[in-house]
Amino acid sequence: MTDDELRKVANEVRKGIVVGTHAAKSGHPGGSLSAADILTYLYFEEMNIDPKDPAKADRDRLVLSKGHAAPGLYAVLAERGYFPKEDLETLRHIGSHLQGHPNMNDTPGVDMSTGSLGQGVSAAVGMALASKVWNDGYRVFSILGDGEIEEGQVWEAAMFAGNHQLDNLCLVVDHNGLQIDGTIEEVNSAMPIADKFRAFKFHVIELADGNDMAQIRAAFSAAREVTGQPVCIVAETVKGKGVSFMENEVDWHGKGPNDGQYEQALAELEAAGKEL
């Protein structure tokens, strides 16, 4: 797909995030919207996957380590054809397969159940090791939050990945600068992020605008060429990207829009889609 086509898909993914969190009256729109472009590129361009065969053995894996951004993952999976887009309206409802955090047992296309921060990336490292040991050939991607990397378990996993030269592993840090209680600087800064991953023997790609499709393409293209090291893409993003009143507002880390906010958000995304 071209960058313009991918931008249009990402805009639809953003609509899905808004639809889901509005229907649930809860959820995490901010961090879902910041990661929407990266998720779109992975599922529509980068990863070896087949929505008709979600469990195919040689598929690439995606572990959403920042599992609270499940509305973003669900929206991109629905857009890719893993399940009907209408299911997004059941987010967090009793009996729905779309719960507040990803469940690999219930949702087609979800490769790992996540939510407890720091644990998803450890599972991703294990998957990458298994692919190497069994010569299965698949790649593993994992998206982390910049607040999440305050968890010590992240760095234990990074140490293992670097020491075992897992060059089939690509981590993405969604660096939007905000977490549930405020800015990362106010809470417990993990800066400088890139230098830390380099110290753990990662090849680091610093992505100046993680919401720009051309830059995302260049970053993942560069990551494909790396051998002998795992990769970490540190992507500067905007929390709440695409919805004006959610952008860079920490309050939108974890709440759903009301009816008026829902209508405004969809109107903005509809207008943005027409300009693409």
Secondary structure as UniProt FT lines:
FT   HELIX           3..24
FT   HELIX           29..34
FT   HELIX           36..41
FT   HELIX           42..46
FT   TURN            51..52
FT   TURN            54..55
FT   TURN            57..58
FT   STRAND          61..64
FT   HELIX           67..69
FT   HELIX           70..80
FT   HELIX           85..90
FT   TURN            91..92
FT   TURN            94..95
FT   TURN            104..106
FT   TURN            108..109
FT   TURN            117..118
FT   HELIX           119..133
FT   TURN            134..135
FT   STRAND          140..145
FT   TURN            146..147
FT   HELIX           148..150
FT   HELIX           152..163
FT   TURN            164..165
FT   TURN            167..168
FT   STRAND          169..175
FT   STRAND          178..179
FT   TURN            180..181
FT   STRAND          182..183
FT   HELIX           184..187
FT   HELIX           193..199
FT   TURN            200..201
FT   STRAND          203..207
FT   TURN            210..211
FT   HELIX           213..224
FT   STRAND          231..236
FT   TURN            239..242
FT   TURN            244..248
FT   HELIX           250..253
FT   HELIX           259..275
//
